[in-house]
Structures are given as structure tokens and as C-alpha cells.
Amino acid sequence: MRLELLRPKISIIKTNRFFLRCVIMLNGINGKSTGRAYVKNDADFDNFRFMDLKATQGGSQADPNAVSDYVEDNMNDVIKYFNSTDTNFGLSPHTIVLLGNLAQSVFISCIRKQVINDKNLKWIGMPHQSHTVNYEGLEDASKKIREHLKPIDQRAEKWVYDKNKSDNWRRIS
């Protein structure tokens, strides 16, 4: 299982598509508009959770049942990503970015009910980091993330890539 708490070294960001796309989204959340992904320091990632859920290694497709089973069987460990007071582990987030449909559906079915009373927590869905979204489309959508963040007790929105329509926001069902 891979629940990502991102605090990457800056040098990694330049070469890793996962981190580069997360930085683009993070810049949108933080209201930074640099024209390209930019992180000043590792602290820019504090209090965010970019979630990509996968229960087994290898292969590009995750088994939804395996991921759900893993989360349910390991809920005590999983929930620490959302209620931690340990600065070394990462403090509890104020924003959750769910990367891809699998992370969105598993979060809704297994995790959300555990954190729904956190009045400071907001969430949003974005494409999986390996999705073939062009960087310009992702940057355009990320500039609008702040206006689409929803409190955890409301239905979230997600951006869906469409090469002909950059403003393609939908409710997560």
C-alpha cells in the first residue's frame, strides 16, 4: 500500500513526473502562479496529503478490492495520515488531494467517515499523476483548485482532463 505523504527533496521534483504534477497542483492550492512548477522548500508540502492508493507493487493497475481491503484492515495506521500531531511524521492536513478515481472512491467509502468532523479539512479530486495530462492543462486547472476545494462534509469536486476543455470540473460521485 502506498499512501503518499509528500516531502520530497527539491532535486527530485525536476525529474519525477509524480512530484512535478503534485507541485503544479500545490502551487494552485497555494495561489502561486509561476508558469512552471516551483517549490521554494520542503515546507511547502506541510499539511497537505496527496493520495495515491495502491495495495501491491508492480503493474500500472491497482486492484480496487485489494486497496479497500488493505485500508479497512489497516485503518489505525491509515488514519494517522489525517490526525497526526507528530511533526516528524507530518501534521494532520488541512487539504487532501485525491489522485485518480481509485483514491477518490476508496477515500469516500473507507476513510472519509473517519475524518468528516474535521471542520478545517478540505478536499478535491485531481487526475492520477501518471495520467497523460499535458502540463499546460494541469497548470490551467490547478489555478482554479482553490475555488473548487470543498469542506470534508460536502461533496468534493474533481477536475477531469479533456484536451478540448480545460475548465472541466465535476462532482465526485
N, C-alpha and C positions, 0 to 999 in steps of 0.2 A: 504494500500500500504506500502510496506516495502522497502525503498531504504537504504541500509546499509552503513553508514559511520562508519567504524570500528576504535574505540579507546578503546579496552576492557581493563579491569583490568587484570593484568597478571595472577592472580589466576584463572580466568575464563577459560583461554586458556587450562589449564591442563585437564579439564573435559568436554569441549564443542567441539564436533566434527566440528561444523561450524568454530569456531575460530582456532582450531588446523589445519584444512586444509587450511584456509586462511594464517596462519602463515607459513606453509610449502611453499605456493606459494610466499608469501612475501620474505621469505629467498632466494628463487630463483631469484626474482627480484633484491634484494639487494646483490646478489652474495655471500651469506653466505652458507657454507656447513658444517653443524654441525652433520649430520647423524640423527638428530631428530629436530622437530620443536622447535625453540628457538626465543624468543623476549627479547631483553635486557630491553626495556622500551616502554611505550605507544607511544613515539615519533617515533618509528619505523614505525608506521602506517600513519604518516603525508604525505599528498599529494598523497595518493592512494585512489581509490574508488573500493571496491569490491562490485559489484552489483548483488543482488538477488531481482528480481521483483515479487511481489505478491500483488494483489489488495484486497484480502479478507483473513480473518483469518480462520484457521482450514483447515483440509484436506491437502493431500500431493500434489495435482494437482492444479495449478493456471489456471484460465480461460484466455487464450491469449487475447480475445476481451475485457474482463474486465480490464486487465492490460493496454492494449493500450489505451482504453477509459480514464482510470484514468490518465495516463501520459499526454495525449493530453489535458484533462480538467484541469489539474493542472501544466501545463508546467512552469509557473512562479516560482512555488515552486520547481519543479524538477530540473530546470536549475541551481538553486542556488548550487546544489551539484557539479557543474562544473565550476562556475565562482565566487565563494565566495572569498572575501578578509577579511572575519571575522575569526580571529584565534580561537575564541570560537566555531564557527560552524565547522570550518575546511577550510583550504585554498584550492583554486582550485587545482585539481590533475594534476600530470604530467603522471600518469599511471592509466588506467582503466582496471580492470579485470572483465569480464562479466561471471558470474557464471551460466552456463546452457544455453540451447538452447532458452528458452523463453526470458531471459535477453538479449541474443545476438540479437534476431530478433526484439524485441521492441526497443532496443537501436538504431539499424540500421534504423528502419522505423520511429521512432519518435524523437530521441534525437540527433543523430549524426549530422544531418544537422545544428543544433544549435551551435555546437562546432567545426565544421570541419575546421575553420580558425585558430584554436589554434595550432601554429607550434610546441609548446613544448609538446603537448599531444600525448601519445602513448596508444595503446590498444591491448588486447589479449582476447581470449576466453578460459575458462577452464571449467571442469565439475562442475555441481551443487554440492554444499557442502554436500548434503545428498546422492549423488550418491554412489553406492557401489564400489568405487575405493579403492584398497588397498593402504596403506600409502607408501609402497616402490615404487609402480608405480607412485604415485603422486610426491614423492620426486625426482625420476629419471627425470620425465618430468619437474618439477619445476627448476631443474638445467639448463634447456635449455630455460627457459622463456625469458631471456634477448636477446637471439639471434632470438627469434620469435616475439618480440614486434614490432609493425608497427606504423608509424605515422598515426594520425587520418584520414588523407586524402588518405590513401591507404587501400586496403582490409586487414582486420585482419586475423590472423591465430588462430586456436583453437587446443587444444590437446584433442583427443578422446581416452578414455580408451579402451584398448584391452589387456586382460591378457597375450596374446601371443606376443605382440609387444609394447614395451614401447615408441618407437620413432614414434608415430602415429599422426603427425601434418597435418592439412588440412586447406584450406582457408574457412573462413566463407562466406557462400553464401547468 
